[in-house]
Amino acid sequence: MDAQVKHSTTISDEATLRGLYEPPMELAVLKQLDRLDPHCRNFLPIRLLP
């Protein structure tokens, strides 16, 4: 089988993308944040350093 697979479908909207995957599990949805908490704000600069 080829290592590279060419796809003929272009995903141009959220509905098409969501149609490719199962809905997220409830636990994953509960972990979703609507803003960065202090821990996230402290963690991100560490990961972004060169």
Secondary structure as UniProt FT lines:
FT   HELIX           14..19
FT   HELIX           26..31
FT   HELIX           38..48
//
